[in-house]
Amino acid sequence: MASKNLSKEFEKIVGKSNVLANEADRFAYSYDSAVLAPTVPKMAIRPTSEEELGKVVAFCAENSIPMTVRGAGTNLSGGTVPDSEDSVVILTQALNRILEINREDLYAVVQPGVVTARFAEAVAAENLFYPPDPGSQAVSTLGGNIAENAGGLRGLKYGVTKDYLMGVEFFDAGGELIKSGSRTVKCVTGYNLCGLMAASEGTLGIISKAILKLVPPPRASRAMMAVFDDMRAAANAVAGIIAAHILPCTLEIMDNVTINLVEDNERIGLPRNAAAILLIEVDGHPAQVADDAETVEKVLKSNGSVQTVTARDAAEKSKLWEARRKALPALARRRPTIVLEDATVPRSKIPQMIDAIGAIAKKYDLLIGTFGHAGDGNLHPSILCDKRDANEFSRVEQAIDELFARAIEMGGTLSGEHGIGTAKAKWLERETNKATILFSQKMRRALDAKALLNPSKMTAISR
């Protein structure tokens, strides 16, 4: 169908202002945050109701039009890059209502376009707590968080998005509405389709509504910064804290490169001479917080911390976490291209992984800034480079290959929270096996016979 006629058909469903087909709009939805070539879609469609969303999906199915769903496009593995120039991008930004926050039964019902930080604030206003806090939370959406199984700084103690997904409604590849899960704590009615949708990256359905678990907020917390003159010592301290059976709310690491780039931009007061810093927060009952903080400080000191600074109030605590949240933008400003990875290893292997990253940076003559969720083994080695320099980017690609190989050797995984998309698809069999890939493709083909839902992503299927 010609683009002009196609636009008219979509306009009948969502209205003319919600069919984005001019050149600027098409290009705006041709890429995400991954370092991948853009693919300009035929157009972008913005439904404003769940009913419109279902009708758009059904129309695409009837006319064999490939679909890529997109929230805020903050994902880092190519999951929202359109599959081809024949694809349409389905935007969920206008489906942004918090439908219910239930204080008695501790859950919320939301549409997929609700911004994560806005949701967390609304929940906090009801004296409740939604722990998942991806670094992109100021702009990322809850539908995207589910599709990528987003994590965040609090993942060590509280878990990730899938741990809070109680129920979901989504449209399948034919535009039929599928429901799974419940508002109840226990539910074994049918297959666990909620679990299937978490980390599905838009390949199995398009989310229209979700039920999310809420928890009571912690009564107390304490945040601290530990300074180290050796990166390996900081890594050993991370392993030591976990070995002491302390699960901090957050346990983050920043290396010297990251510290200085953040300080260049933000003037927060970070120790520029430090080889690494750990940012730690413990929370819970006040007595437990005091006890856990004392144990953590002992572990830090025994592992070579040269200084431990405890935040005295909420303002100082906020300043510490602002430093961590500014890590990625600060690194991104250093060179034209940043390749942000999230190879993840068992927590006890953090020291070895830190050593491996340093050795890989030296071997390939690359500038790598490392930060991340050290407490759950999820590091973000960020390679700063210029993709236009063919020689340099060839070394980058070799370094990434070796980085993943080392992580898998240590019993780790290709991705702790960024997903597979197209950026990591070629390494997927290395972590799993051929049978796993074929099983996934057979399942996708059974659910999406025309291969319309993000077909090139993760375990690709052909149209």
Buried (B, 14 or more C-beta within 10 A) or exposed (E): EEEEEBBEEBBEBBEEEBBBBEEEBBEBBBBBBBBBEBBBBBBBBBBBBBEBBBBBBBBBBEEEBBBBBBBBBBBBBBBBBBBBEEBBBBBBBBBBBBEEBBEEEBBBBBBBBBBBBBBBEBBEEEEBBBBBBBBBBEBBBBBBBBBBBBBBBBBBBBBBBBBBBBBBBBBBBBBEBBBBBBBEEEBEEEEEBBBBBBBBBBBBBBBBBBBBBBEEBBEEBBBBBBBBBBBBBBBBBBBBBBEBEBBBBBBBBBBBBBBBBBBEBBEEEBBEEBBBBBBBBBBBEEEBBEBBBEBBBEBBBEBBBBBBBBBEEEEEBEBBBEBBBBBBBBBBEBBEBBBBBBBBBBBBBBBBBBBBBBEBBEEBEBEBBBBBBBBBBBBBBBBBBEBEBEEBBEBBEBBBBBBBBBBBEBEBBBBBBBBBBBBBBEBBBEBBEEEEBEEBBEBBEEBBEBBBBBBBBBBBBEE
